[in-house]
Amino acid sequence: MKKLLIKLLPTTLVKRISALKSSVNVYFIRLFASSGFLASFYYTFFSSQFRREHKAVLLGRLAYAKSLKHIGQSCVLLRRNVHRLEKGLIMQPRRALFAEAYIGETVVCYLDALGSEELCPEERKWASDVLSSYFRVVGSSKKIDIARARFKGHQNPEQENQSVPYPHKDLPNCPIDYTQLLTLFQRRRSTRWYQAIPVPEDLIRQAVKAASLAPSACNRQPFQFYVVNDAAKASDIAQCAMGTAGFADNLPCVIAVVGDLSAYPAERDRHVIYIDGALACMQMMLAFETLGLSTCPINWPDVEQRERMLEQKLELDYHQRTIMLMAVGYAQPEGGIPFSQKKNEQILIKEAS
């Protein structure tokens, strides 16, 4: 009906109506933006744009609670608390007593995790080693002593080859300088035109390994990489995003980077999936570049229809939220690359004197 009216009405009238609609819209936005209550009222009754996020966060919280009772390959609470213990161990100066508020739940969670046949062996070893180091150095208090007694018998007596904090001097030497790194950054350009050559699985695994080393809040790593390494299927997935018209059929491989809201018990952390996921994506793209493969990060719009489309194709849970798609492949030598002038000094904001 709307399209029909646009065709029937004079162009000048259509423009006037559109301008009036925009003015009224800005007026109402200004009104509802004047307070938090009115803003919530607006998004409750006049817009459903955040509805999926609201539901996904709540379902994520439920999935988090369930994950504590049914521990699989990984346990987010254990990962978070063991990382917190590590930060306490490296504190300068280290306190005689620390982690009293959460050491009890950490040991209980660790003992529950030991009963899981699926738990990743490396995660189990890391938790065991850090807890052993913690109880060797921490002082005595009622809460700590109860946790220590529960952990007794699981303590690792070995002091070597442990997955525990280490001094900065033990890091490997940096093999590249700034100029070399800048060259890598300059080579990493968003590539949309690829050769019809399959992407080797082993190179994808290498890139994922590099991505896994990216920083993550409390080491929870709340994301997964859904690899679609088939040209026809990759094209189908790419078309779920907006902005891929004209080149979606040219993609040999697409990786969907998906955040998992079940990593958090509270709403305050709902955006961490995007921070951690983006950090990992950047390392992945740079890793692919060193492996001779080009990439293109594909913006993922928060549009309900698109969300449902990808959710069905990848069989995602509702509390899993797509962060972005990433095209991967061998670049066409003559394929065009947008110049994309980058900001430089404009993004450097100096502290006011």
C-alpha positions as YAML, in Angstrom:
chain: A
units: angstrom
residues:
- id: 1
  name: MET
  ca: [0.00, 0.00, 0.00]
- id: 2
  name: LYS
  ca: [2.80, 2.38, 0.96]
- id: 3
  name: LYS
  ca: [4.64, 1.79, -2.32]
- id: 4
  name: LEU
  ca: [1.43, 2.31, -4.29]
- id: 5
  name: LEU
  ca: [0.75, 5.65, -2.59]
- id: 6
  name: ILE
  ca: [4.30, 6.81, -3.32]
- id: 7
  name: LYS
  ca: [3.74, 6.08, -6.99]
- id: 8
  name: LEU
  ca: [0.35, 7.86, -7.11]
- id: 9
  name: LEU
  ca: [1.23, 11.00, -5.14]
- id: 10
  name: PRO
  ca: [3.26, 13.87, -6.65]
- id: 11
  name: THR
  ca: [6.99, 13.67, -5.93]
- id: 12
  name: THR
  ca: [7.02, 17.07, -4.18]
- id: 13
  name: LEU
  ca: [4.22, 15.97, -1.84]
- id: 14
  name: VAL
  ca: [6.01, 12.71, -1.04]
- id: 15
  name: LYS
  ca: [9.14, 14.68, -0.13]
- id: 16
  name: ARG
  ca: [7.16, 17.06, 2.10]
- id: 17
  name: ILE
  ca: [5.48, 14.18, 3.90]
- id: 18
  name: SER
  ca: [8.84, 12.48, 4.38]
- id: 19
  name: ALA
  ca: [10.40, 15.66, 5.76]
- id: 20
  name: LEU
  ca: [7.46, 16.18, 8.12]
- id: 21
  name: LYS
  ca: [7.70, 12.59, 9.31]
- id: 22
  name: SER
  ca: [11.42, 13.03, 10.03]
- id: 23
  name: SER
  ca: [10.80, 16.25, 11.98]
- id: 24
  name: VAL
  ca: [8.09, 14.65, 14.10]
- id: 25
  name: ASN
  ca: [10.31, 11.61, 14.69]
- id: 26
  name: VAL
  ca: [13.20, 13.79, 15.91]
- id: 27
  name: TYR
  ca: [10.80, 15.70, 18.19]
- id: 28
  name: PHE
  ca: [9.54, 12.52, 19.83]
- id: 29
  name: ILE
  ca: [13.04, 11.08, 20.17]
- id: 30
  name: ARG
  ca: [14.14, 14.29, 21.89]
- id: 31
  name: LEU
  ca: [11.17, 13.99, 24.24]
- id: 32
  name: PHE
  ca: [11.73, 10.32, 25.14]
- id: 33
  name: ALA
  ca: [15.50, 10.78, 25.44]
- id: 34
  name: SER
  ca: [15.03, 13.32, 28.22]
- id: 35
  name: SER
  ca: [14.94, 10.67, 30.96]
- id: 36
  name: GLY
  ca: [15.73, 7.01, 31.51]
- id: 37
  name: PHE
  ca: [12.10, 6.27, 32.37]
- id: 38
  name: LEU
  ca: [10.77, 7.81, 29.15]
- id: 39
  name: ALA
  ca: [13.46, 6.05, 27.14]
- id: 40
  name: SER
  ca: [12.34, 2.70, 28.59]
- id: 41
  name: PHE
  ca: [8.73, 3.66, 27.91]
- id: 42
  name: TYR
  ca: [9.61, 4.39, 24.27]
- id: 43
  name: TYR
  ca: [11.33, 1.03, 23.73]
- id: 44
  name: THR
  ca: [8.49, -0.77, 25.50]
- id: 45
  name: PHE
  ca: [5.60, 0.66, 23.52]
- id: 46
  name: PHE
  ca: [6.98, 2.29, 20.35]
- id: 47
  name: SER
  ca: [9.99, 0.21, 19.33]
- id: 48
  name: SER
  ca: [10.97, -3.45, 19.59]
- id: 49
  name: GLN
  ca: [14.57, -2.94, 18.52]
- id: 50
  name: PHE
  ca: [16.03, -4.21, 21.82]
- id: 51
  name: ARG
  ca: [13.52, -7.02, 22.36]
- id: 52
  name: ARG
  ca: [15.84, -9.78, 21.15]
- id: 53
  name: GLU
  ca: [18.66, -8.54, 23.37]
- id: 54
  name: HIS
  ca: [16.36, -8.45, 26.42]
- id: 55
  name: LYS
  ca: [15.20, -12.02, 25.88]
- id: 56
  name: ALA
  ca: [18.68, -13.27, 24.93]
- id: 57
  name: VAL
  ca: [20.22, -11.82, 28.10]
- id: 58
  name: LEU
  ca: [17.58, -13.47, 30.31]
- id: 59
  name: LEU
  ca: [17.93, -16.82, 28.54]
- id: 60
  name: GLY
  ca: [21.70, -16.45, 28.83]
- id: 61
  name: ARG
  ca: [21.39, -16.03, 32.59]
- id: 62
  name: LEU
  ca: [19.29, -19.19, 32.77]
- id: 63
  name: ALA
  ca: [21.83, -21.07, 30.64]
- id: 64
  name: TYR
  ca: [24.60, -19.82, 32.94]
- id: 65
  name: ALA
  ca: [22.81, -21.24, 35.99]
- id: 66
  name: LYS
  ca: [22.28, -24.54, 34.17]
- id: 67
  name: SER
  ca: [25.97, -24.70, 33.18]
- id: 68
  name: LEU
  ca: [27.00, -24.79, 36.84]
- id: 69
  name: LYS
  ca: [25.01, -27.98, 37.38]
- id: 70
  name: HIS
  ca: [25.87, -29.66, 34.09]
- id: 71
  name: ILE
  ca: [29.52, -28.89, 33.35]
- id: 72
  name: GLY
  ca: [30.60, -29.71, 29.80]
- id: 73
  name: GLN
  ca: [33.91, -29.08, 28.04]
- id: 74
  name: SER
  ca: [34.36, -25.78, 29.87]
- id: 75
  name: CYS
  ca: [33.00, -24.02, 32.95]
- id: 76
  name: VAL
  ca: [32.72, -20.23, 32.83]
- id: 77
  name: LEU
  ca: [32.55, -19.78, 36.61]
- id: 78
  name: LEU
  ca: [35.66, -21.88, 37.11]
- id: 79
  name: ARG
  ca: [37.51, -20.01, 34.36]
- id: 80
  name: ARG
  ca: [36.55, -16.63, 35.78]
- id: 81
  name: ASN
  ca: [37.48, -17.42, 39.39]
- id: 82
  name: VAL
  ca: [40.74, -19.19, 38.57]
- id: 83
  name: HIS
  ca: [41.76, -16.13, 36.57]
- id: 84
  name: ARG
  ca: [40.86, -13.95, 39.56]
- id: 85
  name: LEU
  ca: [43.09, -16.13, 41.73]
- id: 86
  name: GLU
  ca: [45.92, -15.62, 39.25]
- id: 87
  name: LYS
  ca: [45.55, -11.85, 39.55]
- id: 88
  name: GLY
  ca: [45.70, -12.19, 43.31]
- id: 89
  name: LEU
  ca: [48.85, -14.30, 43.07]
- id: 90
  name: ILE
  ca: [50.68, -11.66, 40.99]
- id: 91
  name: MET
  ca: [49.52, -8.66, 43.07]
- id: 92
  name: GLN
  ca: [52.33, -6.37, 44.23]
- id: 93
  name: PRO
  ca: [52.59, -6.59, 47.15]
- id: 94
  name: ARG
  ca: [50.61, -9.81, 47.47]
- id: 95
  name: ARG
  ca: [48.21, -9.81, 50.37]
- id: 96
  name: ALA
  ca: [48.46, -12.53, 53.01]
- id: 97
  name: LEU
  ca: [44.73, -13.18, 52.68]
- id: 98
  name: PHE
  ca: [42.85, -12.78, 49.40]
- id: 99
  name: ALA
  ca: [39.95, -14.32, 47.47]
- id: 100
  name: GLU
  ca: [38.01, -15.08, 50.68]
- id: 101
  name: ALA
  ca: [34.77, -13.93, 49.03]
- id: 102
  name: TYR
  ca: [34.84, -16.53, 46.27]
- id: 103
  name: ILE
  ca: [37.36, -19.26, 47.13]
- id: 104
  name: GLY
  ca: [34.59, -21.45, 48.58]
- id: 105
  name: GLU
  ca: [32.47, -21.44, 45.44]
- id: 106
  name: THR
  ca: [35.60, -21.90, 43.34]
- id: 107
  name: VAL
  ca: [36.61, -25.12, 45.10]
- id: 108
  name: VAL
  ca: [33.03, -26.44, 44.99]
- id: 109
  name: CYS
  ca: [32.88, -25.65, 41.28]
- id: 110
  name: TYR
  ca: [36.27, -27.30, 40.73]
- id: 111
  name: LEU
  ca: [35.19, -30.49, 42.51]
- id: 112
  name: ASP
  ca: [31.98, -30.56, 40.45]
- id: 113
  name: ALA
  ca: [34.04, -30.09, 37.29]
- id: 114
  name: LEU
  ca: [36.21, -33.08, 38.18]
- id: 115
  name: GLY
  ca: [33.09, -35.20, 37.85]
- id: 116
  name: SER
  ca: [32.53, -34.08, 34.27]
- id: 117
  name: GLU
  ca: [33.82, -36.52, 31.67]
- id: 118
  name: GLU
  ca: [33.72, -33.75, 29.06]
- id: 119
  name: LEU
  ca: [35.84, -31.13, 30.83]
- id: 120
  name: CYS
  ca: [38.84, -30.05, 28.76]
- id: 121
  name: PRO
  ca: [42.03, -31.63, 30.29]
- id: 122
  name: GLU
  ca: [43.98, -28.37, 29.87]
- id: 123
  name: GLU
  ca: [41.27, -26.44, 31.75]
- id: 124
  name: ARG
  ca: [41.26, -29.03, 34.53]
- id: 125
  name: LYS
  ca: [45.06, -28.84, 34.85]
- id: 126
  name: TRP
  ca: [45.07, -25.04, 34.86]
- id: 127
  name: ALA
  ca: [42.44, -24.90, 37.62]
- id: 128
  name: SER
  ca: [44.23, -27.55, 39.67]
- id: 129
  name: ASP
  ca: [47.64, -25.90, 39.33]
- id: 130
  name: VAL
  ca: [46.42, -22.41, 40.21]
- id: 131
  name: LEU
  ca: [44.39, -23.63, 43.18]
- id: 132
  name: SER
  ca: [47.42, -25.58, 44.41]
- id: 133
  name: SER
  ca: [49.60, -22.47, 44.13]
- id: 134
  name: TYR
  ca: [46.98, -20.40, 45.90]
- id: 135
  name: PHE
  ca: [46.69, -22.70, 48.91]
- id: 136
  name: ARG
  ca: [50.50, -22.95, 49.18]
- id: 137
  name: VAL
  ca: [50.90, -19.19, 49.69]
- id: 138
  name: VAL
  ca: [47.64, -17.90, 51.19]
- id: 139
  name: GLY
  ca: [47.25, -17.40, 54.92]
- id: 140
  name: SER
  ca: [44.64, -18.84, 57.25]
- id: 141
  name: SER
  ca: [41.06, -17.73, 57.85]
- id: 142
  name: LYS
  ca: [37.81, -19.58, 58.52]
- id: 143
  name: LYS
  ca: [36.58, -19.39, 54.89]
- id: 144
  name: ILE
  ca: [39.97, -20.19, 53.40]
- id: 145
  name: ASP
  ca: [40.59, -23.11, 55.76]
- id: 146
  name: ILE
  ca: [37.22, -24.68, 54.90]
- id: 147
  name: ALA
  ca: [38.02, -24.40, 51.19]
- id: 148
  name: ARG
  ca: [41.55, -25.73, 51.80]
- id: 149
  name: ALA
  ca: [40.17, -28.79, 53.58]
- id: 150
  name: ARG
  ca: [37.78, -29.48, 50.70]
- id: 151
  name: PHE
  ca: [40.58, -29.15, 48.17]
- id: 152
  name: LYS
  ca: [42.94, -31.40, 50.17]
- id: 153
  name: GLY
  ca: [43.88, -34.49, 48.23]
- id: 154
  name: HIS
  ca: [43.62, -32.70, 44.90]
- id: 155
  name: GLN
  ca: [46.66, -30.49, 45.45]
- id: 156
  name: ASN
  ca: [49.40, -30.84, 42.87]
- id: 157
  name: PRO
  ca: [52.72, -31.31, 44.73]
- id: 158
  name: GLU
  ca: [54.82, -30.69, 41.61]
- id: 159
  name: GLN
  ca: [56.30, -27.21, 41.24]
- id: 160
  name: GLU
  ca: [57.43, -27.44, 37.61]
- id: 161
  name: ASN
  ca: [55.56, -27.32, 34.29]
- id: 162
  name: GLN
  ca: [52.52, -25.87, 35.95]
- id: 163
  name: SER
  ca: [49.87, -23.71, 34.30]
- id: 164
  name: VAL
  ca: [50.38, -20.84, 36.73]
- id: 165
  name: PRO
  ca: [51.43, -17.16, 36.61]
- id: 166
  name: TYR
  ca: [55.00, -16.52, 35.50]
- id: 167
  name: PRO
  ca: [57.34, -13.46, 35.32]
- id: 168
  name: HIS
  ca: [57.24, -11.18, 32.31]
- id: 169
  name: LYS
  ca: [60.88, -11.99, 31.53]
- id: 170
  name: ASP
  ca: [59.84, -15.55, 30.64]
- id: 171
  name: LEU
  ca: [57.81, -14.39, 27.64]
- id: 172
  name: PRO
  ca: [59.34, -15.29, 24.25]
- id: 173
  name: ASN
  ca: [61.35, -12.55, 22.57]
- id: 174
  name: CYS
  ca: [59.43, -10.46, 20.05]
- id: 175
  name: PRO
  ca: [60.64, -11.56, 16.57]
- id: 176
  name: ILE
  ca: [59.30, -8.54, 14.68]
- id: 177
  name: ASP
  ca: [59.72, -4.78, 14.93]
- id: 178
  name: TYR
  ca: [57.19, -1.99, 14.52]
- id: 179
  name: THR
  ca: [57.87, -1.54, 10.81]
- id: 180
  name: GLN
  ca: [57.24, -5.23, 10.14]
- id: 181
  name: LEU
  ca: [54.07, -5.16, 12.20]
- id: 182
  name: LEU
  ca: [52.84, -2.03, 10.41]
- id: 183
  name: THR
  ca: [53.45, -3.76, 7.08]
- id: 184
  name: LEU
  ca: [51.26, -6.67, 8.23]
- id: 185
  name: PHE
  ca: [48.54, -4.20, 9.19]
- id: 186
  name: GLN
  ca: [48.82, -2.51, 5.80]
- id: 187
  name: ARG
  ca: [48.53, -5.88, 4.05]
- id: 188
  name: ARG
  ca: [45.44, -6.81, 6.02]
- id: 189
  name: ARG
  ca: [42.78, -5.22, 3.85]
- id: 190
  name: SER
  ca: [39.13, -6.16, 3.51]
- id: 191
  name: THR
  ca: [39.10, -8.44, 0.47]
- id: 192
  name: ARG
  ca: [35.88, -9.21, -1.39]
- id: 193
  name: TRP
  ca: [37.15, -11.05, -4.47]
- id: 194
  name: TYR
  ca: [38.60, -14.52, -4.11]
- id: 195
  name: GLN
  ca: [39.96, -17.32, -6.24]
- id: 196
  name: ALA
  ca: [37.87, -20.49, -6.52]
- id: 197
  name: ILE
  ca: [40.29, -22.39, -4.32]
- id: 198
  name: PRO
  ca: [39.17, -24.25, -1.16]
- id: 199
  name: VAL
  ca: [40.53, -23.00, 2.17]
- id: 200
  name: PRO
  ca: [42.62, -25.73, 3.87]
- id: 201
  name: GLU
  ca: [41.19, -26.86, 7.20]
- id: 202
  name: ASP
  ca: [44.61, -26.92, 8.87]
- id: 203
  name: LEU
  ca: [45.12, -23.21, 8.12]
- id: 204
  name: ILE
  ca: [41.76, -22.40, 9.68]
- id: 205
  name: ARG
  ca: [42.79, -24.31, 12.81]
- id: 206
  name: GLN
  ca: [46.06, -22.37, 12.95]
- id: 207
  name: ALA
  ca: [44.20, -19.07, 12.71]
- id: 208
  name: VAL
  ca: [41.77, -20.15, 15.44]
- id: 209
  name: LYS
  ca: [44.72, -21.04, 17.67]
- id: 210
  name: ALA
  ca: [46.11, -17.54, 17.20]
- id: 211
  name: ALA
  ca: [42.68, -16.02, 17.88]
- id: 212
  name: SER
  ca: [42.36, -17.99, 21.12]
- id: 213
  name: LEU
  ca: [45.36, -16.07, 22.51]
- id: 214
  name: ALA
  ca: [43.49, -12.76, 22.38]
- id: 215
  name: PRO
  ca: [42.73, -11.08, 25.71]
- id: 216
  name: SER
  ca: [39.35, -11.88, 27.24]
- id: 217
  name: ALA
  ca: [37.63, -10.47, 30.32]
- id: 218
  name: CYS
  ca: [38.36, -12.92, 33.17]
- id: 219
  name: ASN
  ca: [39.49, -15.39, 30.49]
- id: 220
  name: ARG
  ca: [35.93, -16.52, 29.79]
- id: 221
  name: GLN
  ca: [36.28, -16.38, 25.98]
- id: 222
  name: PRO
  ca: [32.49, -16.13, 25.42]
- id: 223
  name: PHE
  ca: [32.43, -16.87, 21.70]
- id: 224
  name: GLN
  ca: [32.61, -19.66, 19.13]
- id: 225
  name: PHE
  ca: [33.66, -19.73, 15.48]
- id: 226
  name: TYR
  ca: [31.14, -21.42, 13.18]
- id: 227
  name: VAL
  ca: [33.13, -22.35, 10.08]
- id: 228
  name: VAL
  ca: [31.25, -22.76, 6.79]
- id: 229
  name: ASN
  ca: [33.98, -24.01, 4.46]
- id: 230
  name: ASP
  ca: [31.90, -24.73, 1.38]
- id: 231
  name: ALA
  ca: [31.41, -22.11, -1.35]
- id: 232
  name: ALA
  ca: [27.68, -22.71, -1.86]
- id: 233
  name: LYS
  ca: [26.89, -22.80, 1.85]
- id: 234
  name: ALA
  ca: [29.20, -19.86, 2.54]
- id: 235
  name: SER
  ca: [27.31, -17.77, 0.00]
- id: 236
  name: ASP
  ca: [24.03, -18.71, 1.65]
- id: 237
  name: ILE
  ca: [25.31, -17.62, 5.07]
- id: 238
  name: ALA
  ca: [26.84, -14.39, 3.72]
- id: 239
  name: GLN
  ca: [23.51, -13.37, 2.23]
- id: 240
  name: CYS
  ca: [22.00, -13.35, 5.71]
- id: 241
  name: ALA
  ca: [23.96, -10.16, 6.36]
- id: 242
  name: MET
  ca: [23.19, -6.83, 4.77]
- id: 243
  name: GLY
  ca: [25.88, -5.29, 2.58]
- id: 244
  name: THR
  ca: [27.06, -8.43, 0.80]
- id: 245
  name: ALA
  ca: [25.08, -7.93, -2.42]
- id: 246
  name: GLY
  ca: [27.24, -8.46, -5.49]
- id: 247
  name: PHE
  ca: [30.05, -10.44, -3.90]
- id: 248
  name: ALA
  ca: [28.40, -13.02, -1.60]
- id: 249
  name: ASP
  ca: [28.56, -15.66, -4.36]
- id: 250
  name: ASN
  ca: [32.32, -15.19, -4.57]
- id: 251
  name: LEU
  ca: [33.17, -16.31, -1.03]
- id: 252
  name: PRO
  ca: [34.82, -19.75, -0.62]
- id: 253
  name: CYS
  ca: [34.58, -19.75, 3.18]
- id: 254
  name: VAL
  ca: [32.66, -17.79, 5.79]
- id: 255
  name: ILE
  ca: [33.16, -17.86, 9.55]
- id: 256
  name: ALA
  ca: [30.33, -16.72, 11.81]
- id: 257
  name: VAL
  ca: [31.68, -15.30, 15.06]
- id: 258
  name: VAL
  ca: [29.01, -15.93, 17.68]
- id: 259
  name: GLY
  ca: [28.92, -14.56, 21.22]
- id: 260
  name: ASP
  ca: [27.51, -16.66, 24.06]
- id: 261
  name: LEU
  ca: [25.56, -14.82, 26.75]
- id: 262
  name: SER
  ca: [25.50, -17.93, 28.95]
- id: 263
  name: ALA
  ca: [28.95, -16.84, 30.15]
- id: 264
  name: TYR
  ca: [27.44, -14.22, 32.46]
- id: 265
  name: PRO
  ca: [25.10, -14.21, 35.47]
- id: 266
  name: ALA
  ca: [24.29, -10.47, 35.22]
- id: 267
  name: GLU
  ca: [23.13, -7.96, 32.61]
- id: 268
  name: ARG
  ca: [26.11, -5.67, 33.20]
- id: 269
  name: ASP
  ca: [28.38, -7.94, 31.14]
- id: 270
  name: ARG
  ca: [26.05, -8.35, 28.15]
- id: 271
  name: HIS
  ca: [28.32, -6.35, 25.82]
- id: 272
  name: VAL
  ca: [31.53, -8.20, 26.72]
- id: 273
  name: ILE
  ca: [30.81, -10.77, 24.00]
- id: 274
  name: TYR
  ca: [31.34, -8.02, 21.42]
- id: 275
  name: ILE
  ca: [34.55, -6.74, 23.01]
- id: 276
  name: ASP
  ca: [36.13, -10.16, 23.46]
- id: 277
  name: GLY
  ca: [34.84, -11.43, 20.12]
- id: 278
  name: ALA
  ca: [36.22, -8.43, 18.24]
- id: 279
  name: LEU
  ca: [39.64, -8.79, 19.89]
- id: 280
  name: ALA
  ca: [39.79, -12.44, 18.83]
- id: 281
  name: CYS
  ca: [38.59, -11.61, 15.31]
- id: 282
  name: MET
  ca: [41.37, -9.11, 14.75]
- id: 283
  name: GLN
  ca: [44.02, -11.63, 15.75]
- id: 284
  name: MET
  ca: [42.38, -14.22, 13.53]
- id: 285
  name: MET
  ca: [42.41, -11.93, 10.50]
- id: 286
  name: LEU
  ca: [46.06, -11.06, 11.02]
- id: 287
  name: ALA
  ca: [46.89, -14.75, 11.45]
- id: 288
  name: PHE
  ca: [45.15, -15.59, 8.17]
- id: 289
  name: GLU
  ca: [47.17, -12.87, 6.46]
- id: 290
  name: THR
  ca: [50.44, -14.49, 7.56]
- id: 291
  name: LEU
  ca: [49.13, -17.81, 6.22]
- id: 292
  name: GLY
  ca: [48.56, -16.38, 2.74]
- id: 293
  name: LEU
  ca: [44.79, -15.97, 3.14]
- id: 294
  name: SER
  ca: [42.79, -12.77, 2.88]
- id: 295
  name: THR
  ca: [39.72, -11.85, 4.91]
- id: 296
  name: CYS
  ca: [36.80, -9.46, 5.04]
- id: 297
  name: PRO
  ca: [34.89, -8.75, 8.26]
- id: 298
  name: ILE
  ca: [31.19, -8.47, 7.41]
- id: 299
  name: ASN
  ca: [29.07, -6.22, 9.58]
- id: 300
  name: TRP
  ca: [26.20, -7.99, 11.28]
- id: 301
  name: PRO
  ca: [23.07, -5.81, 11.59]
- id: 302
  name: ASP
  ca: [20.79, -6.11, 14.61]
- id: 303
  name: VAL
  ca: [17.73, -6.87, 12.49]
- id: 304
  name: GLU
  ca: [15.27, -9.46, 13.82]
- id: 305
  name: GLN
  ca: [14.56, -11.05, 10.44]
- id: 306
  name: ARG
  ca: [18.29, -11.53, 9.78]
- id: 307
  name: GLU
  ca: [18.86, -12.84, 13.30]
- id: 308
  name: ARG
  ca: [16.18, -15.50, 12.86]
- id: 309
  name: MET
  ca: [17.53, -16.42, 9.44]
- id: 310
  name: LEU
  ca: [21.07, -17.11, 10.69]
- id: 311
  name: GLU
  ca: [19.80, -18.69, 13.91]
- id: 312
  name: GLN
  ca: [18.00, -21.33, 11.86]
- id: 313
  name: LYS
  ca: [20.83, -21.97, 9.43]
- id: 314
  name: LEU
  ca: [23.49, -22.38, 12.14]
- id: 315
  name: GLU
  ca: [21.10, -23.91, 14.73]
- id: 316
  name: LEU
  ca: [21.99, -21.30, 17.33]
- id: 317
  name: ASP
  ca: [20.44, -21.00, 20.77]
- id: 318
  name: TYR
  ca: [18.54, -17.78, 21.43]
- id: 319
  name: HIS
  ca: [21.17, -16.60, 23.94]
- id: 320
  name: GLN
  ca: [23.86, -16.83, 21.25]
- id: 321
  name: ARG
  ca: [24.29, -13.54, 19.42]
- id: 322
  name: THR
  ca: [26.18, -13.10, 16.17]
- id: 323
  name: ILE
  ca: [29.04, -10.62, 16.44]
- id: 324
  name: MET
  ca: [30.10, -10.60, 12.79]
- id: 325
  name: LEU
  ca: [30.72, -12.76, 9.75]
- id: 326
  name: MET
  ca: [34.17, -13.13, 8.24]
- id: 327
  name: ALA
  ca: [34.97, -14.08, 4.65]
- id: 328
  name: VAL
  ca: [38.19, -16.07, 4.14]
- id: 329
  name: GLY
  ca: [39.98, -17.14, 0.98]
- id: 330
  name: TYR
  ca: [42.82, -16.72, -1.49]
- id: 331
  name: ALA
  ca: [42.55, -13.24, -2.97]
- id: 332
  name: GLN
  ca: [42.22, -12.63, -6.69]
- id: 333
  name: PRO
  ca: [45.47, -10.82, -7.64]
- id: 334
  name: GLU
  ca: [43.54, -8.29, -9.73]
- id: 335
  name: GLY
  ca: [40.62, -7.99, -7.33]
- id: 336
  name: GLY
  ca: [39.93, -4.43, -6.20]
- id: 337
  name: ILE
  ca: [40.61, -3.15, -2.68]
- id: 338
  name: PRO
  ca: [38.85, 0.02, -1.42]
- id: 339
  name: PHE
  ca: [41.35, 2.75, -0.52]
- id: 340
  name: SER
  ca: [39.43, 3.49, 2.70]
- id: 341
  name: GLN
  ca: [41.30, 6.53, 4.01]
- id: 342
  name: LYS
  ca: [41.86, 6.01, 7.72]
- id: 343
  name: LYS
  ca: [41.67, 8.56, 10.50]
- id: 344
  name: ASN
  ca: [44.96, 9.26, 12.23]
- id: 345
  name: GLU
  ca: [45.44, 12.31, 14.44]
- id: 346
  name: GLN
  ca: [41.66, 12.79, 14.59]
- id: 347
  name: ILE
  ca: [41.30, 9.74, 16.83]
- id: 348
  name: LEU
  ca: [44.15, 10.74, 19.15]
- id: 349
  name: ILE
  ca: [42.53, 12.64, 22.02]
- id: 350
  name: LYS
  ca: [45.06, 14.10, 24.41]
- id: 351
  name: GLU
  ca: [44.29, 14.58, 28.06]
- id: 352
  name: ALA
  ca: [43.34, 18.14, 28.86]
- id: 353
  name: SER
  ca: [46.10, 20.07, 30.61]
...
